[in-house]
Amino acid sequence: MSNEQKYLINCQEGASNIERATISFILAVTSSKTSETAVFITSDAVNLCLIDGADGLVAEGYEPIANLIRDFVTNGGKIWICPACIKAKNIPAENLIEGAEVAGAPRTMAFLASGAKVLV
């Protein structure tokens, strides 16, 4: 097992609570600079990961979330979209941003079992 730290962030907030979503991605960007990091996207947050879905969304006093998502992916961060969530919203996988992939509970649980710590 590697000594490198791994982090998992569960982001379920989207445009309806952009401040909380932004904070999730601030954590993600910061941890992805030095550690393997994945964000598990569920519920309303799925819409942030649609092409142009985060454009124009800015919590007062924070950096635009689209910039944070881009920086996270650039740092090598992984975005895992809940398959049940995109199915419930009738979103085809090809509508997701670059760097996002459909990956459910088994991938997330395996990541945790490999030593990832949850950041909330």
N, C-alpha and C positions, 0 to 999 in steps of 0.2 A: 504494500500500500504506500502511496506517495505521501510525503510530508507536506506537500503544497496544500494550502487551505482552499476549500471549495465553499461556495455560497449559493443558496437558493433563495430567491425572493418571490413571494406569491403576490402578484398584482391583480386585483379584482376590480379596482376603481377605474372609471374612464372619465368622459367629459362631465358627468354629473358630479364628480368630486375630483377635479383636476389637480387640486393641491395634494391629495393623498397619492394619486397616480404619479405625480411629479416626484414626490419624496421617494417612492419606490424606485424610480429610475435614477435619482441622485445616488441612492445606496448602490444600485447596480453599476453605475458608471464608476463610482469610487472603488468598489471591490474588484471590478473587472480590470482595473489598471495593474493589479498585482496578483490576482487569483482567478481561478476558473469560476465563472459565475453564470448562472442560468436564472431567467425570470420565467415563472410559470404564469401564463396569462389566462384568466378566467373571467366569466361574467361580462360586465360592461367594458372591461379593459380590452376585450377582443377588438372593439371598434378602433382603438388606438393603433392597432397593428394592420389595419387596412391601408392600402395605398392611398396616400393623402389623408388618412383618418386622423392623424394628430396635428395636421397643419392648422395653424392659427390658435391652437389651444395653449394658453399661458395662464398659470396661476399668478395672481398678483405678487410681485416681488421675486419671482422665480424665473429661471431660464425657460424658454419654450420647450415643451416636452418633446417635440419633434427633434430638436437638437440633441436632447439627452438620449433619446432612443437611437439616433444615428451614431452618437459617440459610443454608446454601449456596444452596438454591433461592430463598429470599427475597432474597438478594443478586443474583439473576439468573443464577446458575450453571446450567450445562446438565448433565444426567445422561443419558448415552447408554448404553443397555443392548445388549449383544452379542446380535444376533438368533439366532445359533447356540446361545448359552448358554440363552436362554429356551426355545428349541425343544427342546433336549436335556432340559430339566427340565419340559417340558409346561406351561409357564406362559403363560396368555393375557395379552396386553398390557393388558387392562382390570384386571388384578390389580396393576399397578404403581402406585406412589405418584404423586401429582400432581407434575409437573415432570420426570418420567422419560419418555424416549421410546426406542423401539427404533431404533437407528442403529448400523450396523456399520462395518467397516473403511473403506469408501469415504469416509464422512463424517469419520471420524477422520483418515485420511490427508490429506484435503483441508484439514482444520483445521491439521495440521502443515505442510502445504505453504504455507499462508497466513501462516506465521511463528510458530506456537505453539511454545513450549518445553515439553519434558517435565519434569515434577517427579516424582521417585520417592522 
